[in-house]
């Protein structure tokens, strides 16, 4: 089983350049609107990151 990235930057490093550019743009937009937002990765769609 492949090791899952444990942070956003590690995840971005694994995706193709075009997807990475789109994700980075989305990340920048979200953080400009919600500068205090906490970033996380959740591999469980039914759970929010705050529930861990």
N, C-alpha and C positions, 0 to 999 in steps of 0.2 A: 504494500500500500504506500502510495506517495505521501511524503510529508507535506502537510498543509501549511501555507504561510501563516505566521503568527502576528503580522502587522500589515498595515495598508501598503507601505512601500515595498515590502517583500512580495505582496500579491501583484502589485503593478509591474514589478520587474519580470513576472512570469507571463504576462499577456503580450500580444502583438503590439507593435508600435502604434498602429491606428487605434486600437482599443485603449491603449495606455493614454494616448492623447485625449480621447473622449472622456475617460475616467478622470484624468487630471483636471480637465476643464470643469467637469461636474463637481469635483471635490473643491476646486477654487470657488465656484459659484456658491456652493452650500456654505463654505466657511466665511464667505463675504457677507452672507445673510445671517448666519448663526456663528459668530466668531468664537463663542464659548462651547460649541458642540464638541462632544467627545467622540472620537473616531474609534471604531471597533470592527471586527470581522465576526460574523455569526454564520455558522454553517447549518443552523437550524431555523428555517423560515418562520416557524411558529413562535420563536423566542426573540425578544429584543436583547440587545447587548447589556442593557441595564439590569436584566434579570439574573445575571451570573454572579 
